[in-house]
């Protein structure tokens, strides 16, 4: 799933080389995917009123059904 999200986000942003998706498996039931992008691309990834990130989460949920596992997607600031 990590690669799936990374590929989608790289198509949206202006600086695809700065897209990083890290998988956090602390919660085995619902692994966490942490998405990091360039500051300039945060608005593109989140979208107006959060519509873009919500769409990414819906696509992730649909794709993860095949693996019978749910993932949580969050955008993390790269400070």
MOURTA-V766184 format. One line per field, one symbol per residue. ss: DSSP state (a for helix, b for strand, c for the rest). psi: psi as a letter, one per 20 degrees, with the letter a starting at -180 (. if undefined). burial: I if it has 16 or more other C-alpha atoms within 10 Angstrom, else O. A space follows every 50 residues. Layout:
ss: ???
psi: ???
burial: ???
//
This chain:
ss: caaaaaaaaaaacccaaacbbbbbcccccbbbbbbbccaaaaaaaacaaa aaaaaaaaaaaaaaaaaccbbbbbbcccc
psi: hghggggghhihrhmhijpppppokgnhhnqpoopprqhhighhhgrpkj hghgghhggggghihhjlpqqppqpppk.
burial: IIOOIIOOIIOOIOOIOOIIIOIOOOOOOOIIIIIIIIOOIOOIIIOOOO OIIOOIIOOIIOIOOOOOOIIOIOOOOOO
//
